[in-house]
Amino acid sequence: MPRSSEGERRRKDPYYKAAKKAGYRSRSAFKIRQMAKSHNLLHGVDIVLELCSAPGGWTQILRELNSSLKIVAIDLDAMPPVQGVHFIQGSILENDVIEQAQQLIGNTFDLVLSDCSPKVSGQWELDVVRQLELAERTFEIANQVLGPNGKALAKVFQGPGFQEFLQDMRKRFNTVKLIKPAASRKTSAEIYLLAIGPRRKAQSEKK
Ligand SMILES: C[S@@+](CC[C@H](N)C(=O)[O-])C[C@H]1O[C@@H](n2cnc3c(N)ncnc32)[C@H](O)[C@@H]1O
């Protein structure tokens, strides 16, 4: 889409306007607010790991919904501070970045959130593959850091590989749901996958 029509689309977008007015850093803030409400995401949650958090719209909403949440946020890009949030600048693909987050908390997490998008290449199929890699990495991290009834929510593009990914998630978590919040553009292939209760292999099976 040419730059001028993208600007035009933004100016007409009610969520873009509402985000500006409310001082949210992204229109995406409304997506997490809607999903938190419709799926009671923060119920029983004290500690959150937020992946791909910059510029921080989701983080602002988390803070607004529960001022006592412990939050660790990670992004490749810098992120302006949000009160009481530990921010780590780094890639979620790096194990030591995730270990740093675990050490900060010294406990398991109750919720992992991920709104990752790769840098757009302009080639749809390549962008879908890269996005799916980030979603797969999110659930791998979730398996590693969540407590037994923990939840993970991640953005996924519905494109090549999506159905296989979904089947795999159903094997790896007790409950899997797909969510399309009202603030997500109907024309966008994005959808959010909520997975609850990691199914971990018993120690004896791992060997
Ligand atoms: C759509 S934005 C997230 C918006 C955020 N939810 C908000 O409301 O402000 C996607 C983010 O994914 C981040 N990202 C992409 N690949 C990453 C990686 N490997 N590690 C960490 N962050 C990554 C980008 O830097 C970008 O900030």
The ligand as a Tripos MOL2 file, in Angstrom:
@<TRIPOS>MOLECULE
LIG
   27    29     1     0     0
SMALL
NO_CHARGES

@<TRIPOS>ATOM
      1 C1          3.6670   -5.4340   16.7010 C.3       1 LIG1
      2 S1          5.0820   -5.0200   17.6380 S.3       1 LIG1
      3 C2          4.5200   -5.2970   19.2890 C.3       1 LIG1
      4 C3          3.5520   -4.2010   19.7450 C.3       1 LIG1
      5 C4          3.2540   -4.2590   21.2310 C.3       1 LIG1
      6 N1          2.3870   -5.3850   21.5500 N.3       1 LIG1
      7 C5          2.5660   -2.9960   21.6710 C.2       1 LIG1
      8 O1          1.3560   -3.0270   21.9330 O.co2     1 LIG1
      9 O2          3.2410   -1.9700   21.7750 O.co2     1 LIG1
     10 C6          6.1300   -6.3960   17.3100 C.3       1 LIG1
     11 C7          7.4710   -6.3560   18.0430 C.3       1 LIG1
     12 O3          8.1390   -7.6090   17.8410 O.3       1 LIG1
     13 C8          9.5270   -7.3370   18.0750 C.3       1 LIG1
     14 N2         10.3670   -8.4900   17.6850 N.ar      1 LIG1
     15 C9         10.4580   -9.0990   16.4710 C.ar      1 LIG1
     16 N3         11.3530  -10.1050   16.5240 N.ar      1 LIG1
     17 C10        11.8270  -10.1690   17.7980 C.ar      1 LIG1
     18 C11        12.7630  -11.0010   18.4750 C.ar      1 LIG1
     19 N4         13.4150  -11.9840   17.8510 N.pl3     1 LIG1
     20 N5         13.0080  -10.7760   19.7890 N.ar      1 LIG1
     21 C12        12.3840   -9.7620   20.4380 C.ar      1 LIG1
     22 N6         11.4820   -8.9270   19.8510 N.ar      1 LIG1
     23 C13        11.2100   -9.1280   18.5520 C.ar      1 LIG1
     24 C14         9.7450   -6.0860   17.2320 C.3       1 LIG1
     25 O4         10.9290   -5.4280   17.6180 O.3       1 LIG1
     26 C15         8.4510   -5.2880   17.5460 C.3       1 LIG1
     27 O5          8.6790   -4.3380   18.5620 O.3       1 LIG1
@<TRIPOS>BOND
     1     1     2 1
     2     2     3 1
     3     2    10 1
     4     3     4 1
     5     4     5 1
     6     5     6 1
     7     5     7 1
     8     7     8 2
     9     7     9 1
    10    10    11 1
    11    11    12 1
    12    11    26 1
    13    12    13 1
    14    13    14 1
    15    13    24 1
    16    14    15 ar
    17    14    23 ar
    18    15    16 ar
    19    16    17 ar
    20    17    18 ar
    21    17    23 ar
    22    18    19 1
    23    18    20 ar
    24    20    21 ar
    25    21    22 ar
    26    22    23 ar
    27    24    25 1
    28    24    26 1
    29    26    27 1
@<TRIPOS>SUBSTRUCTURE
     1 LIG1         1 GROUP 0 **** ****
